Amino acid sequence: MSSSRFAYPLMWTWKYHLPFGQMAKQVRATIGWREWVQMPEFGVTEIKAKVDTGADNSSLHAFNIKRFERDGVRYVSFEIHPRQRKHQPSIVCEAEVVKERKVRNPGGRTQLRPVIRTRLRVAGREFEALINLTTRDEMTFRMLLGRRSIRNEFLVDSGRSYLGGRPARLEQT
């Protein structure tokens, strides 16, 4: 291979939101096409997620979704089953609705889904992500990590899985 700047995979990115002249180099971690995710704000210590760079947005399997308003602010309460193919435990969550987004489901129909903002931990890195809530019962994974959530954080190796390792399991999930 030649030594041109295109010969090696890009392993870092420049952060442009810093003041002029103070750009910082950020090393990106590599994750696989499926990874363990933690959602500390909801007490979820592990949930399997499919990393889908073809999907714009992240989705979380939720049920008993109830929209409500408190002090003029829109909220949603919902339950999640963090374990694949299991209905226990069931974790009750509540979050502010950031927006409602029209999303095309795998069957081609458009749905209006609530979008929440929460912190995620993947491969030891914690970051904020927007996640839409939907029923993913028919899907293999309870969570889908879309490219907007992982942009500027990770590189994806589509031939490998769980490169970030499994988080320490607590009794809660």
C-alpha positions, -999 to +999 in steps of 0.1 A: +000+000+000+011+035-007+018+059+022-009+083+010-032+098+036-060+074+024-040+042+030-049+038+066-083+040+083-091+072+100-087+067+137-092+103+150-113+133+143-109+170+149-135+187+172-146+219+155-167+232+183-137+244+202-124+280+200-104+288+170-068+276+173-076+251+200-088+221+180-083+189+199-075+155+185-100+128+197-092+091+194-122+070+184-128+036+199-138+008+176-170-011+183-186-041+167-220-044+149-236-053+182-225-040+216-236-039+252-251-006+262-257+009+297-284+035+304-274+049+338-303+074+341-328+045+339-308+020+360-301-002+330-268-019+335-268-039+303-289-041+271-278-056+238-279-032+209-275-035+172-251-009+158-268+002+126-249+028+106-277+026+080-302+040+105-302+077+112-317+075+146-315+052+177-345+033+189-354+016+221-380-011+227-406+005+250-441-005+260-469+010+280-459+044+265-479+072+281-474+108+271-483+135+297-475+171+307-461+184+339-457+221+346-461+228+308-433+203+299-441+172+278-430+139+293-433+102+286-435+073+309-427+038+296-414+004+305-385-015+291-374-051+291-336-049+288-330-086+283-336-102+249-365-126+246-373-121+283-401-102+300-384-098+333-372-075+346-394-047+336-380-012+343-404+017+346-389+049+332-398+086+328-382+112+305-388+146+290-400+144+254-375+164+233-396+162+202-419+139+182-403+124+151-419+107+121-400+074+116-405+048+089-407+014+104-392-018+088-427-025+073-426+009+054-453+026+075-446+060+091-451+063+129-449+094+151-426+085+179-416+103+211-378+112+212-360+114+245-325+125+254-305+103+278-269+093+286-256+060+272-224+041+281-208+020+253-173+005+255-166+025+286-175+059+270-204+079+281-223+103+258-256+118+253-280+105+226-315+111+212-335+079+212-370+073+198-393+050+217-412+022+199-424-013+202-396-036+189-411-069+200-407-084+165-371-073+163-341-093+175-325-064+195-342-043+221-321-013+211-308+000+178-279+025+179-281+047+148-253+067+132-263+101+148-258+087+183-223+073+176-210+099+152-177+114+164-175+087+191-168+054+175-156+035+144-176+004+136-161-029+126-190-047+109-174-081+111-170-082+149-192-081+180-190-068+216-156-052+212-164-030+242-168-060+265-197-068+287-203-044+316-203-057+351-237-073+358-257-060+387-288-077+402-311-050+388-310-062+351 
